[in-house]
Amino acid sequence: MNTLTKLALGLIGQNRPRPAAGDGRDSMPLPPPRVDGGLPLMQALARRQSARAFSPEPLDEAMLADVLWAAAGVNRPALGGRTAPSAMNAQEVALYAAMPQGLYRYEPEGHRLQRVLGSDVRSLTGYQDFVDDAALDLIYVAEHGRMGLVPASQRSAYAHAAAGAMAQNVYLACASAGLATVLRAWLDRDALSRAMHLANDEQLLLAQTVGRPKPPG
């Protein structure tokens, strides 16, 4: 669906998710992250970039596992520490994975995906046309109820900072693996919030498309 059509549908509140397709397992255990591989940090930083052309080819489970773990995985099991910082260890940003087979929530402790919606919401994660058919659209959602020690007026800022750190981890993982990605804030927040059945204290922050680079031509 092109951008103008999405904008028009959004104005009349008619952006809707699509039916899911493919293997819609309710729970998807992921292989362990490949923590010993990849590019050296400085090389990954040199290759970090935003892309806006994606192949619809799905990611294999190892790639998917690495990207999700980079964003929000547990890297210090004894402490429950994560790969991205969170003020006062609130872990207020939930990570969702929108794929053709449905919408999944990433569970860091078990390093698995849990399906929360049997619909394809990728087209709602941004007004750009490329989000509809890319392999993966990540969605960052702030759970304000986890930030009880943070003044209410500052919670959104705290959550955006945490989501930004998570998104940069995804950028570096993609640069290392030869994947394409782009972080986005231009999305139909009302339509996506409704589709995800978000509560009043949950806030859509950002979305990030991940996939294989689209071949030239």
C-alpha positions in Angstrom: 0.0 0.0 0.0 1.5 3.4 -0.9 2.0 6.3 1.4 -0.9 8.4 0.1 -3.4 5.6 0.5 -2.2 5.0 4.1 -2.5 8.6 4.9 -6.0 8.8 3.5 -7.1 5.7 5.4 -5.6 7.0 8.6 -7.5 10.2 8.3 -10.8 8.3 8.3 -9.6 5.7 10.9 -9.7 2.8 8.4 -6.1 1.5 8.6 -6.5 -2.1 9.4 -4.1 -5.1 9.9 -4.0 -7.8 7.3 -4.7 -11.5 7.8 -1.7 -13.5 9.1 0.1 -15.9 6.8 2.5 -18.7 7.3 3.5 -20.7 10.4 1.7 -18.9 13.2 3.0 -20.7 16.2 1.8 -19.3 19.5 5.3 -19.7 21.1 8.6 -19.5 19.1 11.7 -20.6 21.0 14.8 -19.0 19.5 18.3 -20.4 19.0 21.0 -19.0 21.3 22.5 -15.7 20.1 25.8 -16.0 18.3 27.8 -13.9 20.8 31.2 -15.0 19.5 30.8 -13.9 15.9 30.2 -10.8 13.9 32.4 -7.8 13.0 34.6 -5.9 15.4 32.7 -3.0 16.9 34.5 -0.2 15.0 33.9 -2.0 11.7 30.2 -2.4 12.5 30.0 1.3 13.4 31.6 2.2 10.1 29.0 0.2 8.2 26.0 1.4 10.2 23.4 3.0 8.0 19.6 3.4 7.3 18.1 1.6 4.4 14.7 1.9 2.8 14.6 -1.0 0.3 14.1 -4.5 1.7 13.7 -7.9 0.3 10.5 -9.8 1.4 12.7 -12.9 2.0 12.2 -14.0 5.6 15.1 -14.0 8.1 16.3 -17.3 9.3 15.8 -18.1 13.0 19.5 -17.5 13.8 19.3 -14.0 12.3 16.0 -13.2 14.0 17.4 -14.5 17.3 20.6 -12.3 17.0 18.6 -9.2 16.2 16.2 -9.6 19.1 18.9 -10.4 21.6 20.9 -7.4 20.5 17.9 -5.2 21.1 16.8 -6.5 24.5 18.4 -9.8 25.4 19.8 -10.9 28.7 23.6 -10.6 28.6 24.3 -11.1 32.4 22.0 -13.9 33.5 23.1 -13.8 37.2 21.9 -10.2 37.4 19.2 -10.2 34.7 21.1 -7.5 32.9 20.2 -6.6 29.4 22.1 -5.6 26.3 20.7 -2.0 26.4 20.6 0.3 29.4 17.4 1.2 31.3 17.2 3.8 34.1 16.8 2.2 37.5 16.6 -1.1 35.7 12.9 -0.5 35.0 13.0 -2.4 31.7 10.1 -0.2 30.6 10.4 -0.8 26.9 8.7 -3.9 25.5 9.8 -5.2 22.2 7.3 -6.6 19.6 8.1 -8.3 16.3 5.6 -7.8 13.5 5.9 -10.6 10.9 3.6 -12.1 8.2 2.5 -14.9 10.7 1.4 -12.4 13.4 2.5 -10.1 16.1 4.9 -11.4 18.7 6.3 -10.1 22.0 9.9 -10.8 22.7 10.5 -12.4 26.1 14.1 -11.7 27.1 14.2 -14.1 30.1 13.3 -17.1 28.0 14.8 -15.7 24.7 11.6 -16.6 22.8 8.7 -15.0 21.0 5.2 -15.2 22.2 2.4 -14.5 19.8 -0.1 -11.8 21.0 -2.0 -11.2 17.8 -2.9 -13.4 14.9 -2.9 -10.6 12.3 -0.2 -9.1 10.1 0.2 -5.5 11.4 3.3 -4.6 9.4 1.5 -2.1 7.2 0.4 -0.2 10.3 4.0 0.2 11.6 4.7 3.2 9.3 3.3 5.2 6.5 6.2 4.2 4.2 5.4 1.5 1.6 8.4 -0.7 2.3 7.2 -1.6 5.8 4.3 -3.7 4.4 6.4 -6.6 3.1 9.8 -6.4 4.8 10.6 -9.5 6.8 10.4 -7.9 10.2 9.1 -4.7 11.8 10.1 -4.1 15.4 7.8 -2.1 17.6 9.0 -0.4 20.8 6.3 0.2 23.4 6.8 2.0 26.7 5.0 0.4 29.7 4.6 3.4 32.0 3.5 1.2 34.9 7.1 -0.1 35.2 8.4 3.4 35.9 7.0 4.0 39.3 10.1 5.8 40.5 10.1 8.2 37.6 8.0 11.4 37.7 5.1 11.0 35.3 6.1 14.0 33.3 9.5 12.4 32.5 8.5 8.9 31.7 8.2 9.4 28.0 11.7 10.9 27.8 13.2 8.0 29.8 11.5 5.4 27.6 12.5 7.1 24.4 16.1 7.1 25.6 16.0 3.4 26.3 14.3 2.6 23.0 17.0 4.6 21.2 19.7 2.5 22.8 17.9 -0.7 21.8 17.5 0.5 18.3 21.2 1.4 17.9 22.0 -2.2 19.1 19.8 -3.4 16.2 21.6 -1.2 13.8 25.0 -2.6 14.8 23.8 -6.2 14.7 22.4 -5.6 11.2 25.6 -3.9 10.1 27.6 -6.9 11.3 25.2 -9.5 9.7 24.8 -7.7 6.3 21.1 -6.9 7.0 19.3 -3.7 6.3 17.4 -1.6 8.8 15.9 1.8 9.5 14.4 3.4 12.6 11.1 5.2 12.2 8.8 7.5 14.1 6.2 8.3 11.3 3.4 5.8 12.0 -0.3 5.7 12.5 -0.2 5.5 16.2 -3.9 5.3 16.7 -4.4 2.5 14.3 -1.5 0.5 15.5 -2.4 1.0 19.2 -5.9 -0.2 18.5 -4.6 -3.3 16.6 -2.2 -4.1 19.4 -4.9 -3.6 22.1 -2.5 -1.4 24.1 -3.6 -0.2 27.5 -3.8 3.4 28.5 -0.4 3.3 30.3 1.3 1.8 27.2 2.9 4.2 24.7 4.0 3.5 21.2 7.5 4.9 20.8 9.2 3.9 17.6 9.3 1.2 14.9 12.2 -0.3 13.1 12.2 -2.3 9.9 14.7 -5.1 9.5 15.4 -7.4 6.6 17.7 -8.5 3.9 18.8 -5.7 1.5 16.7 -5.5 -1.7 18.7 -6.6 -4.7 19.5 -3.8 -7.2 17.4 -3.6 -10.3 
